[in-house]
Every structure is written in structure tokens, then in C-alpha cells.
Amino acid sequence: MTDIIEVDPMTAKQWVDAGQAQLIDVRENHELASYSITGALHNPMSSFDIDAVPNDGNRKMIFVCAHGMRSAQVGQFLLDKEHLSEAYNLTGGVAGWAGSGLPSG
């Protein structure tokens, strides 16, 4: 069984900027008002749509939530269902992203 891989915010930003990764934000709608990451796909955990997750094999899928707990669960779920062969969790979530001084959307 494959486990989700943790990725720090700076590395995630480099991957996204290079077109090598896609961020998928699993927070709920009301959480987006406080902070969001430009370019992240929104797919809330409470109504998660597995078919909305790109599975082209060309980009890393990085899951994001507030602090990294829910996104780890979603990513691991997709690995367990074999929807993805690898999945990444943004360490610290959007709080980690913001704490690293990275831009919001």
C-alpha cells in the first residue's frame, strides 16, 4: 500500500509554478473566504467528487486543507481506492503556505 507523501509549501509552490503539480483544496466553502491559494481546485471534503480529481499522470496532485489533516485523509483515500498512484499532502495546509510568506488568491 502506498502512503501519502508530505511536501513543504516552498517545494509545492515551485512544482505548481513549473506546471508539475496541481493543488486541490478540500476545505469547505465558508473556509475559502479567509484564505485561498491561487490556482487551487476546490473540491470540498464534505461533498468530495473523486471524478473531479485530475488523473492524467503528468502532474503531482497536492491536497490542501487548513492545517494538513483532512487533506491527508483525502489523499490517502484516493491512494487506497487506486485512483492515484501517488498523492501529496501540503504540510501545514494553507496555514503553512501563508506562514511561508507565499501569496494567496
Phi, psi and omega in degrees: 000136179271141177254153177296147183254130177282140177225134181285156183303320182294318178294317179301316180298318178298316179297316180296313180299329180274000181076016183267352185213157175235129174274138177234112183271118183259011177289164180281162183308314184294340180281338183292334182296329183280328182190136175216159180253125181304131176088352180287136173282137179261124180214083188301141182302322184293337179227038188303131180248103182301328181287346179274356179273118179303139180222050183271352179076356182267341182232150174285138176261117181249118181267141188226140169218202183293312184229001175104003181274306181296320180296324176296321179295315181296313179300318179293323177301315180294326175293315181297326178277358181060030173284329177232149176270340173210150180213149183238147177243129179287111181301124179083356178061206180294334176296319177292321178299310181295320180294339178274359179079017180278152186287153175254173182253000000 
